[in-house]
Amino acid sequence: MKKLASVLMGVVLAIAVTACGKPEVKEEKAEAPKPEVANPYAVQVKVMEKAKDLKAESEKKLAEQMAREAALAREEAGQ
């Protein structure tokens, strides 16, 4: 019985707090959307450009590694 009363009092308190509201909380104005968010195509283009740059960088590193390995193989063959 005491548990039921305490639960009911908690519910009543929650309803009272909700009904009264919180005076220190002010309603915030919505911020204007960022240009990238407003234009999803611009975001997609940026992502594609970044992917292209990463792919080019990866290919460059792979070419450098292959050149080093080829030079090492030539050096070993020459000995």
Buried (B, 14 or more C-beta within 10 A) or exposed (E): EEEEEEEEEEEEEEEEEEEEEEEEEEEEEEEEEEEEEEEEEEBEEEEEEEEEEEEEEEEEEEEEEEEEEEEEEEEEEEE
